Amino acid sequence: MSTIPPEQRKAQQDAGKDDLVQYVEELAGPEDAWISLTDAARITRTSEAMARRWVTSGRLKVKKEPVGVPPRTRLVRMSDVAAIRPIVDPTAAITGDVRKLDLPSIPRQQVQIMEDHQRLTKQVQEALDASQQHATETRTALEQFAARLQQQEEDLRRQLSMQRDESNLNGGVESQAPVGQTGMQIAL
């Protein structure tokens, strides 16, 4: 029979369990996510007790600092859960996007965002330059078209004026002849 008090025995057992727990601080890749032990159990259709046993046996790595209020929720990587047991229903997870936050990857994400921003800014500037060039070309083409129309209008006015002049000359001779005939008829 052991003379160790039960509290001390429990502490020793817990200390032995902590030795098997493995910790992880970063996600395995860009498509990986942090999920709670509850979600790990839900998406694999196992019990939460089973998920906790995975952690205490060292099969499932856990994030060192728990989260939540109070901080009791332990997070695990979805990729580690999938390595232990297939994910049956990924929609069964109740963890929101807040828990998927990966603080160590923020600098990498920020660099990616800055590169994407520079690339998009360059594309927008190229589109603006192309638009301005197109506007300039269109304006020049419209000015040339307007100049041609004005030239054609002047040509048509001259032609119309010449036709009127011819018409007046021809019309004046024709109209004088009948008047003369009428005048001659009256005179006779």
For each residue, the residues with C-beta under 8 A, 3 or more apart:
1:
2: 9
3:
4: 8 9 12
5: 8 9
6: 9 10
7: 10 11
8: 4 5 11 12
9: 2 4 5 6 12 13
10: 6 7 13 14
11: 7 8 14 15
12: 4 8 9 15 16
13: 9 10 16 17
14: 10 11 17 18
15: 11 12 18 19
16: 12 13 19 20
17: 13 14 20 21 56
18: 14 15 21
19: 15 16
20: 16 17 56 57 58
21: 17 18 55 56 58 62
22: 58 60 61 62
23: 61 62 63 64
24: 61 62 63 77 80
25: 63 64 104
26: 102 104 105
27: 30 32 33 34 77 79 102 105
28: 32 77 79 80
29: 32 79
30: 27
31:
32: 27 28 29 77 78 79
33: 27 77 78 100
34: 27 63 75 76 77 78 95 99 100 101 102
35: 39 40 43 75 76 77 78 81 93 95 99 100
36: 39 40 73 74 75 76 95 99
37: 40 41 48 51 52 55 62 73 74 76
38: 41 42 48 51 73 94 95
39: 35 36 42 43 92 93 94 95
40: 35 36 37 43 44 51 54 60 76 78 81
41: 37 38 44 46 47 48 50 51
42: 38 39 45 89 92 93 94
43: 35 39 40 78 81 87 88 89 90 92 93
44: 40 41 51 81 84 85 86 87 88
45: 42 88 89 92
46: 41 50 51 85
47: 41 50 51
48: 37 38 41 51 52
49: 52 53
50: 41 46 47 53 54
51: 37 38 40 41 44 46 47 48 54 55 60 76
52: 37 48 49 55 56
53: 49 50 56 57
54: 40 50 51 57 59 60 84
55: 21 37 51 52 58 59 60 62 74 76
56: 17 20 21 52 53
57: 20 53 54
58: 20 21 22 55
59: 54 55 84
60: 22 40 51 54 55 76 80 81 84
61: 22 23 24 76 77 80
62: 21 22 23 24 37 55 74 75 76
63: 23 24 25 34 66 67 74 75 76
64: 23 25
65: 71
66: 63 71 72 73 74 75
67: 63 71 73 75 99
68: 71 72 73
69:
70:
71: 65 66 67 68
72: 66 68
73: 36 37 38 66 67 68 99
74: 36 37 55 62 63 66
75: 34 35 36 62 63 66 67 99
76: 34 35 36 37 40 51 55 60 61 62 63 80 81
77: 24 27 28 32 33 34 35 61 80 81
78: 32 33 34 35 40 43 81 82 87
79: 27 28 29 32 82 83
80: 24 28 60 61 76 77 83 84
81: 35 40 43 44 60 76 77 78 84 85 87
82: 78 79 85 86 87
83: 79 80
84: 44 54 59 60 80 81
85: 44 46 81 82
86: 44 82
87: 43 44 78 81 82 90
88: 43 44 45 92
89: 42 43 45 92
90: 43 87 93
91:
92: 39 42 43 45 88 89
93: 35 39 42 43 90
94: 38 39 42
95: 34 35 36 38 39 99 100
96: 99 100
97: 100 101
98: 101
99: 34 35 36 67 73 75 95 96
100: 33 34 35 95 96 97
101: 34 97 98
102: 26 27 34 105 106
103: 106
104: 25 26 107
105: 26 27 102 108 109
106: 102 103 109 110
107: 104 110 111
108: 105 111 112
109: 105 106 112 113
110: 106 107 113 114
111: 107 108 114 115
112: 108 109 115 116
113: 109 110 116 117
114: 110 111 117 118
115: 111 112 118 119
116: 112 113 119 120
117: 113 114 120 121
118: 114 115 121 122
119: 115 116 122 123
120: 116 117 123 124
121: 117 118 124 125
122: 118 119 125 126
123: 119 120 126 127
124: 120 121 127 128
125: 121 122 128 129
126: 122 123 129 130
127: 123 124 130 131
128: 124 125 131 132
129: 125 126 132 133
130: 126 127 133 134
131: 127 128 134 135
132: 128 129 135 136
133: 129 130 136 137
134: 130 131 137 138
135: 131 132 138 139
136: 132 133 139 140
137: 133 134 140 141
138: 134 135 141 142
139: 135 136 142 143
140: 136 137 143 144
141: 137 138 144 145
142: 138 139 145 146
143: 139 140 146 147
144: 140 141 147 148
145: 141 142 148 149
146: 142 143 149 150
147: 143 144 150 151
148: 144 145 151 152
149: 145 146 152 153
150: 146 147 153 154
151: 147 148 154 155
152: 148 149 155 156
153: 149 150 156 157
154: 150 151 157 158
155: 151 152 158 159
156: 152 153 159 160
157: 153 154 160 161
158: 154 155 161 162
159: 155 156 162 163
160: 156 157 163 164
161: 157 158 164 165
162: 158 159 165 166
163: 159 160 166 167
164: 160 161 167 168
165: 161 162 168 169
166: 162 163 169 170
167: 163 164 170 171
168: 164 165 171 172
169: 165 166 172 173
170: 166 167 173 174
171: 167 168 174 175
172: 168 169 175 176
173: 169 170 176 177
174: 170 171 177 178
175: 171 172 178 179
176: 172 173 179 180
177: 173 174 180 181
178: 174 175 181 182
179: 175 176 182 183
180: 176 177 183 184
181: 177 178 184 185
182: 178 179 185 186
183: 179 180 186 187
184: 180 181 187 188
185: 181 182 188
186: 182 183
187: 183 184
188: 184 185
